[in-house]
Amino acid sequence: MAVYDAENVWGWDDDFFMAVLAERTSPRVLDFGCGTGRLAIAMAAAGHEVTGVDPARASLDAARRKPGAERVRWIEGSVEALPERSFDAALLTSHVAQFFVGDEEWSSALRALRRSLLPGGRLIFDSRDPVYREWERWNPTDSRRVIVLPDGGLVVAWTEVNDRNEGTISFTHHFAFTESDELISEATLRFRSEEELRADVEAAGFDVDRVYGGWAREPAGLGEDGELIMVAVARPQGTG
């Protein structure tokens, strides 16, 4: 977790999500896939009543150790742990949406998020735009980087793509602490188009409010960040 936090520091995306959240009164906020709690703790410090949900116990343990963590309610679990009609906004950041690879898995998650929101509540999430083909830069040469740990130690990291198949990318993150000490992390992501995301979100009971293509709020397809950032509003249940 120390490596993750050292590499994933506060950035433009965090500023974006805080700004969008502040556009409307949102007392109760869900941070779904909260990881080690960077954004959840910041939202709580800004006055929101925040619930952070994540399936990884190690991430939540790291989150609970951070200053300000006592302001957040932490829940270990996934969509099955979401209380109904409890939130004014739900955020999925750091491309958490892409970890729902299967269509039914993704649809079920969206329906659960809809149930967790009050009518008019907002769903705010990011997903990489497949048009930009970002995975082509995930190779040992282009992705190689050095991470500086809080104690001054250095970790050499790189990413390599293992497989590409019908909108999914499987990859491995490598973290080399020394020549003989290396950790790896494997994952698969789903890259959905704007059209796919719109259809899925609307089918789950949301109206799409807007879609951005970058953290400076550029229109989709025109930003340099290669993002699809969606803001949707929960329809009253029982409406089409």
PyMOL commands that set and color helices and strands:
alter all, ss='L'
color gray80, all
select helices_A, chain A and resi 2-7+12-21+38-45+57-64+69-71+79-81+96-99+103-116+130-132+134-137+194-203
alter helices_A, ss='H'
color red, helices_A
select strands_A, chain A and resi 28-32+49-54+73-76+87-92+117-128+145-148+154-165+168-176+182-190+206-212+227-234
alter strands_A, ss='S'
color yellow, strands_A
deselect
rebuild
show_as cartoon
